[in-house]
Amino acid sequence: MPSKVSRPSIKTSCLLAGLLAVMVSNQGCFLVVLGGAAGAAVGGYAYSANALEATRDVSLDRAWQAANGALKELQIPVTLSKKDGLSGRLEGRNVQDQRVIIQLQRQADRLTKIDISVGTFDNAQNRSAAQLIYDKMDRRF
């Protein structure tokens, strides 16, 4: 009896293709966590050019809701809100009058690239603020 060869699912293949695209386009290092038996999941984040960058196994619509909820919870008023079927962008200003930008880009049905930047310069305070926004979003996925 011939042995059965396991092939990756279409979802897993799409996730890995999206991951490869993100890794190729990213100049910095990228932290990736791949799930085991339950299928591949993309997580983790990296900083590049004053932006927290992450690719998550979540739909664009769900990431959009999470981004809006995080800004609302942190009392950051939204000054620009644009979304279509492929991407979304939220802008606001924090109490230090720094621009806060969340950009979302659909990679696949359940794969979204998230970029969060706070302020103009890459420093510990801006990274910490971007991390806080990301953590608030992450709780909503």
C-alpha positions in Angstrom: 0.0 0.0 0.0 1.6 3.3 -1.0 2.2 5.9 1.7 -0.1 9.0 1.7 1.8 12.2 1.0 0.5 15.3 2.9 0.2 18.5 0.8 -0.2 21.9 2.3 -3.7 23.5 2.2 -4.4 26.5 0.0 -4.8 28.6 3.1 -1.4 27.6 4.3 0.2 28.2 0.9 -1.4 31.7 0.7 -0.2 32.5 4.3 3.3 31.4 3.4 3.3 33.4 0.1 2.2 36.5 2.0 4.8 36.0 4.6 7.5 35.6 2.0 6.3 38.9 0.3 6.5 40.7 3.6 9.9 39.4 4.4 11.3 40.2 0.9 9.9 43.8 1.1 11.2 44.4 4.7 14.7 45.7 5.0 15.0 45.0 8.7 14.6 41.8 10.6 11.2 40.3 11.0 9.9 38.1 13.8 7.7 35.3 12.6 5.8 32.8 14.6 4.4 29.8 12.7 1.7 27.7 14.3 1.9 24.0 14.4 -0.8 21.4 13.9 -3.6 23.9 13.8 -2.2 25.4 10.6 0.2 28.3 9.9 -0.4 31.5 11.7 1.5 34.7 11.2 2.3 36.9 14.1 5.0 39.0 15.7 6.2 42.4 14.7 9.2 44.4 13.8 10.2 48.1 13.6 11.4 49.7 10.5 11.6 53.4 9.6 9.7 54.5 12.7 6.9 52.0 12.1 5.8 48.9 13.9 5.1 46.4 11.1 3.2 43.2 11.5 1.3 40.7 9.4 -1.6 39.0 11.1 -3.9 36.1 10.3 -7.0 38.4 10.3 -9.3 39.9 7.7 -8.9 43.5 6.6 -12.4 44.3 8.1 -11.5 42.8 11.5 -8.2 44.6 11.6 -10.0 47.8 10.6 -12.5 47.4 13.5 -9.6 46.6 15.9 -7.7 49.7 14.8 -10.7 52.0 15.3 -11.4 50.4 18.7 -7.8 50.8 19.8 -7.7 54.5 18.9 -11.1 55.1 20.6 -10.0 53.3 23.8 -6.8 55.4 23.9 -8.8 58.6 23.2 -6.9 59.4 20.1 -9.3 61.4 17.8 -9.3 60.2 14.2 -8.7 63.0 11.7 -8.6 60.8 8.6 -10.4 57.5 7.9 -10.2 55.9 4.5 -10.9 52.3 3.6 -11.6 50.2 0.5 -11.5 46.5 -0.1 -7.7 46.4 -0.4 -6.5 48.8 2.3 -7.3 51.2 5.0 -5.7 54.2 6.6 -6.4 55.9 9.9 -4.8 59.1 11.1 -5.1 60.9 14.4 -3.1 63.1 16.8 -2.1 62.2 20.3 -2.0 64.6 23.3 1.7 65.4 22.4 0.2 66.6 19.0 2.1 63.8 17.2 0.6 62.3 14.2 -0.5 58.7 14.7 -0.9 56.6 11.5 -2.3 53.1 11.2 -2.1 51.6 7.7 -3.7 48.2 6.8 -3.1 46.3 3.6 -5.0 43.2 2.7 -2.6 40.4 1.7 -5.2 37.6 1.4 -8.7 36.9 2.7 -7.4 36.4 6.3 -4.0 38.0 6.1 -3.5 41.7 6.8 -0.3 43.8 6.9 -0.4 46.4 9.7 1.9 49.4 10.0 1.6 51.7 13.0 3.7 54.9 13.3 3.7 57.6 16.0 5.5 60.9 15.6 8.2 61.6 13.1 11.3 60.1 14.7 12.2 56.6 15.7 12.7 56.7 19.4 11.8 54.7 22.5 8.7 56.9 23.3 7.3 56.6 19.8 8.0 52.8 19.7 6.3 52.4 23.1 3.2 54.3 21.9 3.0 52.2 18.6 3.4 49.1 20.7 0.5 50.1 23.0 -1.8 50.7 20.0 -0.8 47.3 18.5 -1.5 45.6 21.8 -4.9 47.2 22.0 -5.6 46.1 18.5 -4.3 42.5 19.2 -6.8 42.1 22.0 -9.6 42.7 19.5 -8.6 40.1 16.9 
